[in-house]
Amino acid sequence: MVFSTGILLLFLVSMLISSIGFKHYIWFFSIGYGFAIAGEGLYLLLSGNSVTPGTLLCCLLLIAYGLRLGGYLTFREWKVGSYKTNMKGEIKESKSVPFGVKIAIWVACAMLYVLQAMPICYRIVNGAADNVFVFIGAAVMAFGLWMETAADMQKNRAKKINSRRFVDTGLYRFVRCPNYLGEMLFWTGAVISGVGTVSGWQWALVALGYILIAYVMFSGARRLEIRQNRNYGADPEYQQYVKTVPILVPFVPLYSVEKYKWLVA
């Protein structure tokens, strides 16, 4: 089946947690996103009648991913002064966003967060037994989580040394947005975990969720590129860096997405 009562309840969990965005609308996409994914993982873990070792592992990774991201973004929001300075003027004040627009954003975000967890959800809904793909997928998810965490830590350390310089050390030597790459790997692993379990029209929802999160990651990379070009564009070292290091996918010669104006999110 494509839809079920369990999926509806998963959507309600996502809506409840992501409603934090009504405090500051950007939290629909950030803090609310992280904690909504953690909440979905916990719900799936506690509500499933067919939780196997493989799905248990995937659910725990969802929880770890969501708590890590939500906690990091919360800390950055309240404690990191440089982040607030850099983002000033780029994000609308919450009070300037009409209430009806906030409702639409809230519902759309909650739906996306459910779609992202669909492969794991369908493992439980379909009562599937473990196969090799669930463990391969979990391994890719774990690697993506590690990469995203390591990238954030490396950037924070580099900025403490020199807050005015772009970061080109650690994982940033191989790709300019390794945190976004880590997130894409995490959700790639989630899709892999559903192979052999997801079937028919269920794949349409899984594919939609993956395509949308990939779009969001490339949109985020474009916003970051525009901001960094503005901040470091006159630096010859930066110019050499952006010409030789791919923006999001390593070993793929895609060095800029700024010109792709359709990447707006």
Secondary structure, DSSP 8 states (H G I E B T S, - for coil): ----HHHHHHHHHHHHHHGGGGTSGGGGTTHHHHHHHHHHHHHHHHH-S---HHHHHHHHHHHHHHHHHHHHHHHHHHH-HHHHHHHTTTS--GGGS-HHHHHHHHHHHHHHHHHHTHHHHHHHHTT----HHHHHHHHHHHHHHHHHHHHHHHHHHHHHH-TTS---SGGGGT-S-HHHHHHHHHHHHHHHHTTTT--TTHHHHHHHHHHHHHHHHHHHHHHHHHHHHHHHTT-HHHHHHHHHS-SSSTTS-----TT-TT---
